[in-house]
Amino acid sequence: MDSLLNVEEAAQFLKMSKGAVYVAVARRQLPVLRLGRRLRFRLSDLERHLEKGFSPTAEEVDIRGKAS
């Protein structure tokens, strides 16, 4: 069974802030599972997404993780 990560764990894995993860989810740039109000990320989905070359640009997410 694949590991499920919460937002904080996904942010650490992706080396992003939690805010940047929320922005990427809102922009549908990250694969996410919604369990009620909770967001969960499959580790294998994130690894596959990274292999495709995902990384938000500075214009997309500022240092505080908020949309510009």
Phi and psi restraints in degrees (value plus and minus 20) as a CYANA .aco file:
   2 ASP   PHI     -96.3   -56.3
   2 ASP   PSI     123.3   163.3
   3 SER   PHI     -92.1   -52.1
   3 SER   PSI     118.4   158.4
   4 LEU   PHI    -125.3   -85.3
   4 LEU   PSI     112.4   152.4
   5 LEU   PHI    -130.0   -90.0
   5 LEU   PSI     125.7   165.7
   6 ASN   PHI    -105.2   -65.2
   6 ASN   PSI    -198.1  -158.1
   7 VAL   PHI     -81.4   -41.4
   7 VAL   PSI     -64.9   -24.9
   8 GLU   PHI     -82.8   -42.8
   8 GLU   PSI     -63.4   -23.4
   9 GLU   PHI     -86.6   -46.6
   9 GLU   PSI     -60.1   -20.1
  10 ALA   PHI     -84.5   -44.5
  10 ALA   PSI     -61.1   -21.1
  11 ALA   PHI     -81.7   -41.7
  11 ALA   PSI     -63.4   -23.4
  12 GLN   PHI     -83.2   -43.2
  12 GLN   PSI     -64.7   -24.7
  13 PHE   PHI     -80.8   -40.8
  13 PHE   PSI     -62.8   -22.8
  14 LEU   PHI    -104.7   -64.7
  14 LEU   PSI     -25.9    14.1
  15 LYS   PHI      37.3    77.3
  15 LYS   PSI      28.9    68.9
  16 MET   PHI    -148.9  -108.9
  16 MET   PSI     144.5   184.5
  17 SER   PHI     -97.3   -57.3
  17 SER   PSI     141.0   181.0
  18 LYS   PHI     -81.4   -41.4
  18 LYS   PSI     -59.3   -19.3
  19 GLY   PHI     -81.0   -41.0
  19 GLY   PSI     -59.3   -19.3
  20 ALA   PHI     -86.3   -46.3
  20 ALA   PSI     -54.4   -14.4
  21 VAL   PHI     -84.8   -44.8
  21 VAL   PSI     -65.7   -25.7
  22 TYR   PHI     -79.9   -39.9
  22 TYR   PSI     -61.1   -21.1
  23 VAL   PHI     -84.4   -44.4
  23 VAL   PSI     -65.3   -25.3
  24 ALA   PHI     -82.2   -42.2
  24 ALA   PSI     -57.1   -17.1
  25 VAL   PHI     -86.8   -46.8
  25 VAL   PSI     -65.3   -25.3
  26 ALA   PHI     -81.4   -41.4
  26 ALA   PSI     -53.9   -13.9
  27 ARG   PHI    -108.3   -68.3
  27 ARG   PSI     -14.3    25.7
  28 ARG   PHI      38.4    78.4
  28 ARG   PSI      18.5    58.5
  29 GLN   PHI    -117.0   -77.0
  29 GLN   PSI     -30.4     9.6
  30 LEU   PHI    -145.9  -105.9
  30 LEU   PSI     120.5   160.5
  31 PRO   PHI     -93.6   -53.6
  31 PRO   PSI     108.9   148.9
  32 VAL   PHI    -160.0  -120.0
  32 VAL   PSI     130.4   170.4
  33 LEU   PHI    -129.7   -89.7
  33 LEU   PSI     113.0   153.0
  34 ARG   PHI    -126.0   -86.0
  34 ARG   PSI      98.5   138.5
  35 LEU   PHI    -132.5   -92.5
  35 LEU   PSI      71.8   111.8
  36 GLY   PHI      47.0    87.0
  36 GLY   PSI    -143.3  -103.3
  37 ARG   PHI    -112.7   -72.7
  37 ARG   PSI     -23.9    16.1
  38 ARG   PHI    -110.0   -70.0
  38 ARG   PSI     123.8   163.8
  39 LEU   PHI    -124.7   -84.7
  39 LEU   PSI     114.6   154.6
  40 ARG   PHI    -153.2  -113.2
  40 ARG   PSI     129.1   169.1
  41 PHE   PHI    -146.5  -106.5
  41 PHE   PSI     110.5   150.5
  42 ARG   PHI     -97.3   -57.3
  42 ARG   PSI     110.2   150.2
  43 LEU   PHI     -77.0   -37.0
  43 LEU   PSI     -63.5   -23.5
  44 SER   PHI     -83.4   -43.4
  44 SER   PSI     -55.5   -15.5
  45 ASP   PHI     -85.3   -45.3
  45 ASP   PSI     -62.0   -22.0
  46 LEU   PHI     -87.4   -47.4
  46 LEU   PSI     -60.5   -20.5
  47 GLU   PHI     -82.2   -42.2
  47 GLU   PSI     -64.4   -24.4
  48 ARG   PHI     -83.1   -43.1
  48 ARG   PSI     -60.1   -20.1
  49 HIS   PHI     -84.7   -44.7
  49 HIS   PSI     -60.3   -20.3
  50 LEU   PHI     -85.3   -45.3
  50 LEU   PSI     -58.1   -18.1
  51 GLU   PHI     -81.6   -41.6
  51 GLU   PSI     -49.5    -9.5
  52 LYS   PHI     -95.6   -55.6
  52 LYS   PSI     -32.9     7.1
  53 GLY   PHI      80.6   120.6
  53 GLY   PSI       4.9    44.9
  54 PHE   PHI     -89.8   -49.8
  54 PHE   PSI     110.3   150.3
  55 SER   PHI    -185.0  -145.0
  55 SER   PSI     104.6   144.6
  56 PRO   PHI     -87.1   -47.1
  56 PRO   PSI     125.0   165.0
  57 THR   PHI    -104.0   -64.0
  57 THR   PSI     145.7   185.7
  58 ALA   PHI     -81.0   -41.0
  58 ALA   PSI     -52.5   -12.5
  59 GLU   PHI     -88.9   -48.9
  59 GLU   PSI     -50.6   -10.6
  60 GLU   PHI     -96.6   -56.6
  60 GLU   PSI     -59.2   -19.2
  61 VAL   PHI    -156.6  -116.6
  61 VAL   PSI     102.3   142.3
  62 ASP   PHI    -102.0   -62.0
  62 ASP   PSI     159.8   199.8
  63 ILE   PHI     -81.3   -41.3
  63 ILE   PSI     -45.5    -5.5
  64 ARG   PHI    -108.2   -68.2
  64 ARG   PSI     -21.7    18.3
  65 GLY   PHI      64.6   104.6
  65 GLY   PSI      -8.5    31.5
  66 LYS   PHI    -118.3   -78.3
  66 LYS   PSI     129.3   169.3
  67 ALA   PHI     -84.1   -44.1
  67 ALA   PSI     121.3   161.3
